[in-house]
């Protein structure tokens, strides 16, 4: 039985800094490379040609989903892998991926995205968030990208998606949120312009407010970000939906950044009731209690973090929240508790 074929689909514009490292990471593993170029003026196209990519020009419509879907229409493989130019597939997992798509009945496979943060390169492995996204899916079954920005692949019948998704432990490393890159590309301004246009549309998704909050949070404009994150939470509640865990993670992350520990406590307990297995919420609870000098309660939170670990595929997880960061704070709590006992 022949192995299923894979088409890599990408949209690019002026990506000469990263594109080669991305293509090199999948070149021996995919059978087809589809590049949708939205107006590169640097060496991007020449680099793609070296990898025998099929390159298509696409007039930018200010809509990422449109460009992605155009790329899908050109792909002939059994499966689609989609990446951004500032990402690379971790080496050594190629055979496991091929075996997985050969055996699975799933329509989509989630893959762990390691999003690095920090000011400059080289990246620090400990400064990262982990989040699973649908990055591999079957071709020719009606999967399309939706949303003008922060586009997501979905089956037209959304009920089928929840029943036909599996996860695959083949990490993708993402470097696009390192500050020197976001400033160089003016990503934040571009994203804000697109999101604010969508925000004006009637009946838009509350995810728009979430993404606006994220952009203002990255710009350290916390008061504006806080208004949008509360709007996002209300938007889901008005629709009769439980607000996704990501929203609470961002909200309490902001309050901690603003040193608003009284504003965060005890309200974070309600978020934990909704998502009791979300390690980041327990870690933030521990940070809040530590700052409030409630060291025994903080210790219990960090021990809970170590119990939960970082292996959950449904959540955005800060690297260390269920391991080394929680351990560090556990030791700090014990020191404080022991110091208090000695002084008494």
Secondary structure, DSSP 8 states (H G I E B T S, - for coil): -----EEEEEEESS-TTTHHHHHHHHTTT-SEEEEEES---SSHHHHHHHTT-EEEE----S-HHHHHHHHHHH--SSEEEE--TTEEE-TT-HHHHHHHHHH---SEEEEEEEEE-SSSSS--TTSEEEEEEEEEEETTS-EEEESSSS-EEEESSHHHHHHSEEEEEEEEEE-TTSHHHHHHHTHHHHHHHHHHHHHTSTT--THHHHHHHHHHHHTT-HHHHHHHHHHHHHHHHHTT----HHHHHHHHHHHHHTT-HHHHTTTHHHHHHH-TT-HHHHHHHHHHHHHTT-HHHHHHHHHHHHHH-S--TTS-EETTTTTHHHHHHHHHHHHHHHHHHHH-
